[in-house]
Amino acid sequence: MIRTLLKEVKEFKAASIITPMFMILEVLMEMMIPYLMASIIDDGVNAGDMGRIYKVGAVMIVAAFVGLFAGIMGGRFGAKASTGFARNLREAMFRNIQTFSFSNIDKFSTAGLVTRLTTDVTNIQNSYQMVLRMFTRAPASLICAMVMAFRINARLASIYLIAVIILGGILFFIMSNATKYFQMAFPKYDDMNASVQENVSAIRVVKAYVREEEETQKFKRTSENIYKIFKKAECNLVYNSPIMQSTVYTCILLISWLGAKMIVSDTLTTGELMSLLTYCMNILMSLMMLSMVFVMISMSMASAKRISEVLSETSDLKNPEEPIHEVKDGSIEFRNVDFSYRKDAGEPVLKDINICIRSGETIGIIGGTGSAKTTLVNLVSRLYDVTQGEVLVGGRNVKEYDMEALRNQVSVVLQNNVLFSGTILDNLRWGDKNATREECERACQLACADEFIQRFPRGYETHIEQGGNNVSGGQKQRLCIARALLKKPKILILDDSTSAVDTATDAKIRKAFAEEIPDTTKLIIAQRISSVQSADRILVLNEGKVDGFGTHEELFAGNEIYREVYESQTKGGGDFDEKAGE
């Protein structure tokens, strides 16, 4: 896990190495100052030697400035290394997420990925900076101060050693109790982010149903959970400070009392006693810093694990060693295809699918809710891999193609249409980034989108809000169809993508397809019989199996499901999931 994360330090390795070096230099300079101060008192002030005072004082000033410079540079390079590390982690995660197949994406919630990219990375950034600076500085300061203290007087320095052992044990016990609460807390951020994301994205629905109070209470509950967990953790950590202060004052009292006796008996000088008291504070403050570092590390371990999960996740879809880059035509064949979303699933979603579609055909696909219509077409562009059997496009198994080349020849208008913030032209050019204005307008004419675009004050330069919230559902669908047409694909898949347009517009779009892109294979998923009635052939799916495949006339005559749906819709009653006469 740690090795996976540290790979992203990359160009900030130098800063990560320099930072501890500057921190050690700062510690060495700090440790010199109490020793030099003792020399000024004992050899300068007590002896009345002004030359000695000036000489040692000058060395102290130099040491102080060198220590100050080292501290500043350590802070600067530490900030550079930690923020750069965080940047690389975010980029690496985002880049890896882009390679995920649909099955990989299904393992993580959207809110969970957002939390990993934000809160978890920030935790790692803060922890990394503390490790580079405080985790280097504190042990170095503790060791140097302990060595200098024993050099001055081993008997008094033993007080430090005993205090360090006792304090270290107590702090370890406190932190081990606090750590488990931190590990519980950060996954709860996923629930809170999910609540925020869901509420904000659906704020119109919330207001329409007057659910503001319920949503507020829902968020309050998730926030309250995080509060309670952090409260328990902080209630453990709150003992750090009083225990530390008690230890510091006890050590100061013991050293002052014993040191005074030694001064009286001429076994210790005044300057040495002052140095020992200074080193006492250095040692105990180093322990305090170490406790803070360990707390931060314990907090970030849960975040490190979550980030590592995203970085270590590999797409289960791989390009072959020698991929095919050219799709011959838009023919599609399913041979003995079974598909399950999970390997351990008992019943496959698609079962024994055997169909052959000629290039340029228009195929309608209908079926009840949950009949796996969308799953079927997702296999064409290899968004998922089949569990058994094979899918062929252009006469070759889809696994033989370069995935980018294959998907460039398959345009998909998904069931949940998505537009991105930017102008209408920006969104259209997702289909072809080099498309001219004229090509965009022509695609919109075919999708019957040009008529409403022209009514906007800024036309094709109209700004689309995030998610396309400033256009209607039907307008959004037509823009997405136009975007798909700009790819000039060999296969066009429309997944219930005209459900929000009126029947007249739907008919115009189907007519434009037939006249303008006759060589493109068109797969049209629909709930309305009228949307697929004129297709070359119609596929009827029922519970993941092929129940019928033929023309409208053939299915009406020989397929009970199709006939019932047709009659229920043409007689003005029900939709696909309702039986005729009910």
C-alpha positions as CSV (number, residue, x, y, z in Angstrom):
1,M,0.0,0.0,0.0
2,I,2.7,2.5,1.1
3,R,4.9,1.5,-1.9
4,T,1.9,2.1,-4.3
5,L,1.5,5.6,-2.9
6,L,5.2,6.5,-2.8
7,K,5.5,5.8,-6.5
8,E,3.7,9.1,-7.0
9,V,6.4,11.2,-5.3
10,K,8.2,11.2,-8.7
11,E,9.8,14.5,-9.5
12,F,9.5,15.6,-5.8
13,K,12.0,13.0,-4.6
14,A,14.8,15.6,-4.3
15,A,12.6,17.9,-2.2
16,S,11.5,14.9,-0.1
17,I,15.2,14.1,0.6
18,I,16.4,17.7,1.1
19,T,13.6,18.5,3.7
20,P,14.8,16.0,6.4
21,M,18.4,17.2,5.8
22,F,17.4,20.8,6.5
23,M,15.4,19.7,9.6
24,I,18.4,17.8,11.0
25,L,20.6,20.8,10.4
26,E,18.1,23.0,12.2
27,V,18.1,20.6,15.2
28,L,21.9,20.5,15.4
29,M,22.0,24.3,15.5
30,E,19.3,24.4,18.2
31,M,21.2,21.8,20.3
32,M,24.4,23.9,20.1
33,I,22.8,27.0,21.6
34,P,22.1,25.7,25.2
35,Y,25.6,24.3,25.2
36,L,27.1,27.6,24.1
37,M,24.9,29.5,26.6
38,A,26.4,27.4,29.4
39,S,29.8,28.3,28.2
40,I,29.0,32.0,28.3
41,I,27.6,31.8,31.9
42,D,30.4,29.6,33.3
43,D,33.4,30.8,31.3
44,G,32.3,34.3,30.5
45,V,30.0,35.8,33.1
46,N,31.2,34.0,36.2
47,A,34.9,34.5,35.1
48,G,34.3,38.1,34.0
49,D,35.8,37.3,30.6
50,M,34.1,39.7,28.1
51,G,36.2,38.4,25.2
52,R,34.8,34.9,25.8
53,I,31.3,36.3,26.0
54,Y,31.7,38.1,22.6
55,K,33.3,35.1,21.0
56,V,30.8,32.6,22.1
57,G,27.9,35.0,21.5
58,A,29.0,35.5,17.9
59,V,29.0,31.7,17.4
60,M,25.5,31.6,18.9
61,I,24.3,34.3,16.5
62,V,25.7,32.3,13.6
63,A,24.1,29.1,14.8
64,A,20.8,30.8,15.3
65,F,20.8,32.2,11.8
66,V,21.9,28.9,10.3
67,G,19.1,27.2,12.2
68,L,16.6,29.8,11.0
69,F,17.7,29.4,7.4
70,A,17.5,25.6,7.7
71,G,14.0,25.8,9.2
72,I,12.7,28.1,6.5
73,M,14.2,25.9,3.7
74,G,12.9,22.8,5.4
75,G,9.4,24.3,5.5
76,R,9.6,25.4,1.8
77,F,10.8,22.1,0.4
78,G,8.5,20.2,2.7
79,A,5.5,22.2,1.4
80,K,6.7,21.6,-2.2
81,A,7.1,17.9,-1.7
82,S,3.8,17.3,0.1
83,T,1.6,19.4,-2.2
84,G,3.4,17.9,-5.3
85,F,2.8,14.5,-3.9
86,A,-0.9,15.3,-3.4
87,R,-1.2,16.6,-6.9
88,N,0.4,13.5,-8.3
89,L,-1.9,11.3,-6.3
90,R,-5.0,13.1,-7.6
91,E,-3.8,12.9,-11.2
92,A,-2.9,9.3,-10.9
93,M,-6.3,8.4,-9.4
94,F,-8.2,10.4,-12.0
95,R,-6.1,9.0,-14.8
96,N,-6.7,5.4,-13.6
97,I,-10.4,6.0,-13.2
98,Q,-10.5,6.9,-16.8
99,T,-9.2,3.5,-17.7
100,F,-11.9,1.6,-15.7
101,S,-14.4,-0.5,-17.4
102,F,-18.0,-0.3,-16.3
103,S,-17.5,-3.3,-14.0
104,N,-14.6,-1.5,-12.3
105,I,-16.6,1.6,-11.9
106,D,-19.4,-0.4,-10.3
107,K,-17.1,-1.3,-7.4
108,F,-16.8,2.3,-6.2
109,S,-19.6,4.8,-5.5
110,T,-19.3,8.3,-7.1
111,A,-19.3,9.9,-3.6
112,G,-16.6,7.5,-2.5
113,L,-14.3,8.4,-5.5
114,V,-14.9,12.1,-4.8
115,T,-13.9,11.6,-1.1
116,R,-10.8,9.8,-2.1
117,L,-9.8,12.6,-4.5
118,T,-10.4,15.3,-2.0
119,T,-10.5,14.6,1.8
120,D,-8.3,11.4,1.6
121,V,-5.6,13.1,-0.5
122,T,-5.6,16.1,1.8
123,N,-5.0,13.7,4.8
124,I,-2.1,12.1,3.0
125,Q,-0.7,15.5,2.1
126,N,-0.7,16.7,5.7
127,S,0.7,13.4,7.0
128,Y,3.5,13.4,4.4
129,Q,4.6,16.9,5.3
130,M,4.6,16.0,9.0
131,V,6.6,12.9,8.3
132,L,9.2,14.9,6.3
133,R,9.5,17.6,8.9
134,M,8.3,16.7,12.4
135,F,9.0,13.0,12.1
136,T,12.6,13.8,11.2
137,R,13.0,16.8,13.5
138,A,11.4,15.2,16.7
139,P,13.5,12.0,16.9
140,A,16.7,14.0,15.9
141,S,16.0,16.6,18.6
142,L,15.2,14.0,21.2
143,I,18.4,12.0,20.5
144,C,20.7,15.0,20.3
145,A,19.2,16.6,23.5
146,M,19.5,13.3,25.3
147,V,23.1,12.9,24.2
148,M,24.0,16.4,25.2
149,A,22.2,16.0,28.6
150,F,24.1,12.8,29.4
151,R,27.3,14.5,28.4
152,I,26.7,17.3,30.9
153,N,25.4,15.1,33.8
154,A,24.4,11.5,33.4
155,R,22.7,11.4,36.8
156,L,20.3,14.2,36.1
157,A,19.8,13.1,32.5
158,S,18.5,9.7,33.8
159,I,15.4,11.7,34.9
160,Y,14.8,12.4,31.2
161,L,15.2,8.8,30.2
162,I,12.7,7.6,32.8
163,A,10.2,10.3,31.8
164,V,10.6,9.4,28.1
165,I,9.9,5.7,28.8
166,I,6.8,6.4,31.0
167,L,5.5,9.1,28.7
168,G,6.1,7.1,25.6
169,G,4.0,4.2,27.0
170,I,1.1,6.4,28.0
171,L,1.0,8.2,24.7
172,F,1.1,4.9,22.8
173,F,-1.9,3.7,24.8
174,I,-3.8,6.9,24.1
175,M,-3.1,6.9,20.4
176,S,-3.9,3.3,19.9
177,N,-7.4,3.9,21.3
178,A,-7.8,7.1,19.2
179,T,-6.6,5.4,16.0
180,K,-9.5,3.0,15.7
181,Y,-12.0,5.9,15.8
182,F,-10.2,7.7,13.0
183,Q,-10.3,4.6,10.9
184,M,-14.0,4.5,11.4
185,A,-14.6,8.1,10.7
186,F,-13.2,8.6,7.2
187,P,-15.4,6.0,5.4
188,K,-18.3,7.9,6.9
189,Y,-17.4,10.9,4.7
190,D,-18.6,8.8,1.7
191,D,-22.1,8.7,3.2
192,M,-22.0,12.5,3.8
193,N,-20.7,13.3,0.4
194,A,-23.3,11.0,-1.2
195,S,-26.1,12.8,0.7
196,V,-24.8,16.2,-0.5
197,Q,-24.3,15.1,-4.1
198,E,-27.7,13.5,-4.3
199,N,-29.4,16.5,-2.8
200,V,-27.7,19.2,-4.9
201,S,-28.1,17.3,-8.2
202,A,-31.8,16.7,-7.5
203,I,-32.5,20.0,-5.8
204,R,-35.4,20.7,-8.2
205,V,-37.1,17.4,-7.2
206,V,-36.5,18.1,-3.6
207,K,-38.2,21.5,-3.9
208,A,-41.0,20.1,-6.0
209,Y,-41.9,17.6,-3.4
210,V,-41.2,20.0,-0.5
211,R,-38.6,17.6,1.0
212,E,-36.1,20.2,2.2
213,E,-36.7,19.4,5.9
214,E,-36.3,15.6,5.4
215,E,-33.2,16.1,3.4
216,T,-31.8,18.4,6.0
217,Q,-32.4,15.9,8.7
218,K,-30.8,13.2,6.5
219,F,-27.7,15.2,6.2
220,K,-27.8,16.1,9.9
221,R,-27.8,12.4,10.7
222,T,-24.7,11.6,8.6
223,S,-22.9,14.7,9.9
224,E,-23.8,13.7,13.5
225,N,-22.2,10.2,12.9
226,I,-18.9,11.8,11.9
227,Y,-19.1,14.2,14.9
228,K,-19.7,11.4,17.4
229,I,-16.8,9.4,16.1
230,F,-14.4,12.3,16.1
231,K,-15.6,13.3,19.5
232,K,-14.6,9.9,20.9
233,A,-11.2,10.1,19.2
234,E,-10.6,13.6,20.5
235,C,-11.7,12.7,24.0
236,N,-8.8,10.2,24.0
237,L,-6.3,12.6,22.7
238,V,-7.3,15.4,25.1
239,Y,-5.2,13.6,27.8
240,N,-2.0,14.2,25.8
241,S,-1.5,17.8,26.8
242,P,-2.1,17.5,30.6
243,I,0.0,14.4,30.9
244,M,2.8,16.1,28.9
245,Q,2.6,19.2,31.0
246,S,2.6,17.2,34.3
247,T,5.7,15.3,33.1
248,V,7.5,18.6,32.0
249,Y,6.9,20.3,35.3
250,T,7.9,17.2,37.3
251,C,11.1,16.9,35.4
252,I,11.8,20.7,35.9
253,L,11.2,20.4,39.6
254,L,13.4,17.3,40.1
255,I,16.2,18.7,38.0
256,S,16.0,22.1,39.7
257,W,16.0,20.5,43.2
258,L,18.8,18.0,42.5
259,G,20.7,20.5,40.3
260,A,20.7,23.1,43.1
261,K,22.2,20.6,45.5
262,M,24.9,19.7,43.0
263,I,25.7,23.4,42.5
264,V,26.1,23.8,46.2
265,S,28.4,20.8,46.3
266,D,30.4,22.1,43.2
267,T,29.5,19.0,41.1
268,L,27.4,21.1,38.7
269,T,27.7,24.6,37.3
270,T,24.9,27.2,36.9
271,G,25.3,27.2,33.2
272,E,25.1,23.4,33.0
273,L,21.9,23.5,35.0
274,M,20.4,26.0,32.6
275,S,21.4,23.8,29.6
276,L,19.8,20.7,31.3
277,L,16.6,22.6,31.8
278,T,16.6,23.7,28.1
279,Y,17.3,20.1,27.0
280,C,14.5,18.9,29.2
281,M,12.0,21.1,27.3
282,N,13.5,20.0,23.9
283,I,13.2,16.3,24.8
284,L,9.6,16.5,26.1
285,M,8.4,18.8,23.2
286,S,10.0,16.3,20.8
287,L,7.8,13.6,22.4
288,M,4.7,15.9,22.0
289,M,5.6,16.4,18.3
290,L,6.0,12.6,17.8
291,S,2.6,12.0,19.4
292,M,1.1,14.5,16.9
293,V,2.8,12.8,14.0
294,F,1.6,9.3,15.1
295,V,-2.0,10.6,15.4
296,M,-1.8,12.1,12.0
297,I,-0.4,8.9,10.5
298,S,-3.1,6.9,12.2
299,M,-5.7,9.2,10.7
300,S,-4.2,9.0,7.2
301,M,-3.8,5.2,7.2
302,A,-7.5,4.7,6.4
303,S,-7.1,7.3,3.7
304,A,-4.0,5.6,2.3
305,K,-5.8,2.3,2.1
306,R,-8.7,3.9,0.2
307,I,-6.4,5.7,-2.2
308,S,-4.4,2.6,-2.8
309,E,-7.5,0.7,-3.7
310,V,-8.2,3.1,-6.6
311,L,-4.6,3.2,-7.8
312,S,-4.3,-0.6,-7.6
313,E,-7.5,-1.3,-9.4
314,T,-6.8,-2.4,-13.0
315,S,-9.3,-2.6,-15.8
316,D,-10.6,-6.0,-16.5
317,L,-10.7,-5.1,-20.2
318,K,-7.3,-5.3,-21.9
319,N,-6.2,-4.7,-25.4
320,P,-4.8,-7.7,-27.2
321,E,-1.1,-7.8,-28.0
322,E,-1.7,-7.1,-31.7
323,P,-5.0,-5.3,-31.9
324,I,-7.1,-4.7,-35.0
325,H,-7.5,-0.9,-35.6
326,E,-9.9,-1.0,-38.5
327,V,-13.6,-2.0,-38.2
328,K,-14.7,-3.5,-41.5
329,D,-18.4,-2.7,-41.3
330,G,-21.3,-2.5,-38.9
331,S,-22.4,-6.1,-38.9
332,I,-23.0,-7.6,-35.4
333,E,-23.2,-11.2,-34.3
334,F,-23.9,-12.7,-30.9
335,R,-22.8,-16.3,-30.6
336,N,-24.0,-18.3,-27.6
337,V,-23.6,-15.3,-25.3
338,D,-24.1,-15.5,-21.6
339,F,-23.3,-12.5,-19.3
340,S,-23.2,-11.9,-15.6
341,Y,-22.2,-8.7,-13.8
342,R,-20.4,-10.7,-11.1
343,K,-18.6,-14.0,-11.5
344,D,-20.3,-15.4,-8.4
345,A,-23.8,-14.5,-9.6
346,G,-26.0,-17.5,-9.7
347,E,-28.2,-16.6,-12.7
348,P,-26.8,-14.8,-15.7
349,V,-28.3,-11.5,-16.9
350,L,-28.2,-12.6,-20.5
351,K,-28.7,-16.2,-21.5
352,D,-27.8,-18.0,-24.7
353,I,-28.1,-15.0,-27.0
354,N,-27.7,-16.0,-30.7
355,I,-28.5,-13.2,-33.2
356,C,-27.0,-12.0,-36.4
357,I,-27.4,-8.4,-37.7
358,R,-26.3,-7.3,-41.1
359,S,-24.4,-4.0,-41.7
360,G,-26.8,-1.1,-42.3
361,E,-29.8,-2.8,-40.7
362,T,-32.1,-0.9,-38.3
363,I,-32.9,-3.2,-35.4
364,G,-35.5,-2.3,-32.8
365,I,-35.1,-3.8,-29.3
366,I,-38.0,-4.0,-26.9
367,G,-38.5,-5.8,-23.6
368,G,-39.8,-5.3,-20.1
369,T,-38.0,-3.5,-17.3
370,G,-35.0,-5.7,-16.3
371,S,-34.9,-7.7,-19.5
372,A,-31.3,-6.7,-20.1
373,K,-31.8,-4.5,-23.2
374,T,-29.1,-2.0,-22.2
375,T,-26.8,-4.8,-21.1
376,L,-27.0,-6.4,-24.5
377,V,-26.0,-3.2,-26.4
378,N,-23.2,-2.5,-23.9
379,L,-21.5,-5.7,-25.1
380,V,-21.2,-4.3,-28.6
381,S,-18.7,-1.6,-27.8
382,R,-17.1,-3.8,-25.2
383,L,-18.1,-1.8,-22.2
384,Y,-18.4,-5.2,-20.5
385,D,-16.9,-8.5,-21.6
386,V,-19.2,-11.5,-22.1
387,T,-19.1,-14.3,-19.5
388,Q,-19.4,-17.0,-22.2
389,G,-19.6,-17.0,-25.9
390,E,-18.5,-14.1,-28.2
391,V,-19.6,-10.9,-29.7
392,L,-18.5,-10.1,-33.3
393,V,-18.4,-6.7,-35.0
394,G,-17.4,-6.5,-38.6
395,G,-16.8,-10.2,-38.6
396,R,-14.2,-10.1,-35.8
397,N,-14.5,-10.8,-32.1
398,V,-14.6,-7.5,-30.2
399,K,-11.8,-8.7,-28.0
400,E,-9.5,-8.6,-31.0
401,Y,-10.0,-4.9,-31.6
402,D,-8.1,-1.9,-30.1
403,M,-10.8,-0.7,-27.7
404,E,-10.4,3.0,-28.7
405,A,-10.7,2.1,-32.4
406,L,-13.8,-0.1,-31.7
407,R,-15.6,2.6,-29.6
408,N,-14.8,5.3,-32.2
409,Q,-16.9,3.3,-34.6
410,V,-19.8,2.7,-32.2
411,S,-21.8,5.8,-31.1
412,V,-24.0,5.3,-28.0
413,V,-26.7,7.6,-26.8
414,L,-27.2,6.3,-23.3
415,Q,-30.4,6.0,-21.4
416,N,-29.2,8.7,-19.0
417,N,-28.2,11.6,-21.2
418,V,-25.4,13.7,-20.0
419,L,-24.3,17.2,-21.2
420,F,-21.3,19.0,-19.9
421,S,-20.9,22.6,-18.9
422,G,-19.9,24.6,-21.9
423,T,-21.5,25.8,-25.1
424,I,-23.8,23.7,-27.3
425,L,-20.9,23.5,-29.9
426,D,-18.5,22.3,-27.2
427,N,-20.9,19.5,-26.3
428,L,-21.5,18.6,-29.9
429,R,-17.7,18.3,-30.6
430,W,-17.5,15.5,-28.0
431,G,-18.5,13.4,-31.1
432,D,-15.8,14.9,-33.3
433,K,-13.4,17.5,-31.8
434,N,-12.5,18.8,-35.3
435,A,-16.1,19.1,-36.6
436,T,-16.8,22.3,-38.4
437,R,-19.8,24.6,-37.5
438,E,-21.6,23.4,-40.7
439,E,-21.1,19.7,-39.7
440,C,-22.5,20.4,-36.2
441,E,-25.5,22.2,-37.7
442,R,-26.1,19.3,-40.1
443,A,-26.0,16.7,-37.3
444,C,-28.5,18.9,-35.3
445,Q,-30.8,19.0,-38.3
446,L,-30.8,15.2,-38.6
447,A,-31.5,15.0,-34.8
448,C,-34.3,17.7,-35.0
449,A,-32.3,19.8,-32.6
450,D,-31.6,22.7,-34.9
451,E,-35.1,24.0,-34.7
452,F,-34.9,24.8,-30.9
453,I,-31.2,25.8,-31.0
454,Q,-32.0,28.6,-33.4
455,R,-34.6,30.0,-31.0
456,F,-31.9,30.5,-28.3
457,P,-30.6,34.1,-28.3
458,R,-27.0,32.9,-28.7
459,G,-27.8,29.9,-30.9
460,Y,-25.0,27.4,-30.9
461,E,-23.0,29.5,-28.5
462,T,-25.7,29.0,-25.8
463,H,-24.1,28.0,-22.6
464,I,-25.1,24.6,-21.2
465,E,-25.1,24.4,-17.4
466,Q,-23.6,21.4,-15.7
467,G,-25.7,18.3,-16.4
468,G,-27.8,20.2,-19.0
469,N,-30.2,21.6,-16.4
470,N,-31.1,24.6,-18.5
471,V,-32.6,22.5,-21.4
472,S,-35.5,20.2,-21.4
473,G,-35.3,16.4,-21.4
474,G,-36.3,16.1,-25.1
475,Q,-33.8,18.9,-26.1
476,K,-31.1,17.1,-24.1
477,Q,-31.9,13.8,-25.9
478,R,-31.7,15.4,-29.4
479,L,-28.4,17.1,-28.6
480,C,-27.0,13.8,-27.5
481,I,-28.2,12.2,-30.7
482,A,-26.6,14.9,-32.8
483,R,-23.3,14.5,-30.8
484,A,-23.4,10.7,-31.6
485,L,-24.0,11.3,-35.3
486,L,-20.9,13.6,-35.5
487,K,-18.7,10.5,-34.9
488,K,-19.9,9.2,-38.3
489,P,-20.1,5.7,-36.7
490,K,-20.6,2.3,-38.4
491,I,-22.9,1.4,-35.5
492,L,-25.4,3.8,-33.8
493,I,-27.0,2.7,-30.5
494,L,-30.0,4.6,-29.2
495,D,-30.9,3.4,-25.7
496,D,-34.4,4.7,-25.2
497,S,-33.0,8.1,-26.3
498,T,-36.2,9.4,-27.8
499,S,-38.5,8.7,-24.9
500,A,-38.8,12.4,-24.0
501,V,-39.6,13.7,-27.5
502,D,-43.1,13.7,-29.1
503,T,-44.0,11.0,-31.6
504,A,-43.9,13.4,-34.6
505,T,-40.3,14.4,-33.8
506,D,-39.4,10.7,-33.2
507,A,-40.7,9.9,-36.6
508,K,-38.7,12.7,-38.2
509,I,-35.5,11.5,-36.5
510,R,-36.1,7.9,-37.7
511,K,-36.7,9.1,-41.2
512,A,-33.5,11.2,-41.2
513,F,-31.6,8.1,-40.1
514,A,-33.0,6.0,-42.9
515,E,-32.2,8.6,-45.6
516,E,-28.9,10.1,-44.4
517,I,-27.0,7.2,-42.8
518,P,-28.3,4.1,-44.6
519,D,-25.0,2.2,-44.2
520,T,-24.9,2.7,-40.4
521,T,-26.2,-0.2,-38.3
522,K,-28.8,1.2,-36.0
523,L,-29.8,-0.4,-32.7
524,I,-32.9,1.3,-31.2
525,I,-34.0,0.4,-27.7
526,A,-37.5,1.7,-27.1
527,Q,-40.7,1.2,-25.0
528,R,-43.0,2.6,-27.7
529,I,-43.8,0.1,-30.5
530,S,-44.2,3.1,-32.9
531,S,-40.4,3.9,-32.4
532,V,-39.4,0.5,-33.8
533,Q,-42.3,-0.7,-35.9
534,S,-40.6,0.4,-39.1
535,A,-37.3,-1.2,-38.3
536,D,-35.9,-3.9,-40.6
537,R,-36.2,-6.4,-37.7
538,I,-37.3,-6.2,-34.0
539,L,-35.7,-8.1,-31.2
540,V,-37.9,-9.0,-28.2
541,L,-36.1,-9.7,-25.0
542,N,-37.7,-11.4,-22.0
543,E,-35.8,-12.0,-18.8
544,G,-32.5,-11.9,-20.6
545,K,-33.5,-14.3,-23.3
546,V,-34.4,-13.8,-27.0
547,D,-38.2,-14.3,-27.1
548,G,-38.6,-13.2,-30.7
549,F,-36.6,-11.7,-33.6
550,G,-38.2,-10.7,-36.9
551,T,-40.2,-8.0,-38.7
552,H,-43.2,-6.3,-37.3
553,E,-45.5,-8.5,-39.3
554,E,-43.8,-11.7,-38.3
555,L,-43.7,-10.9,-34.6
556,F,-47.3,-9.7,-34.6
557,A,-48.4,-12.9,-36.1
558,G,-46.2,-15.3,-34.1
559,N,-45.0,-13.6,-30.9
560,E,-47.5,-13.4,-28.0
561,I,-45.5,-10.8,-26.0
562,Y,-45.1,-8.4,-29.0
563,R,-48.7,-8.7,-30.0
564,E,-49.9,-8.0,-26.5
565,V,-47.7,-4.9,-26.2
566,Y,-48.7,-3.7,-29.6
567,E,-52.4,-4.1,-28.9
568,S,-52.2,-2.4,-25.5
569,Q,-50.4,0.6,-26.9
570,T,-52.4,1.0,-30.1
571,K,-55.7,0.7,-28.1
572,G,-54.6,3.4,-25.7
573,G,-53.8,1.4,-22.7
574,G,-50.6,0.8,-20.7
575,D,-47.0,0.4,-21.5
576,F,-44.7,-2.5,-22.1
577,D,-44.9,-3.9,-18.6
578,E,-48.7,-4.0,-18.6
579,K,-50.6,-6.9,-20.1
580,A,-53.3,-6.2,-22.7
581,G,-56.6,-5.7,-21.2
582,E,-55.3,-4.9,-17.7
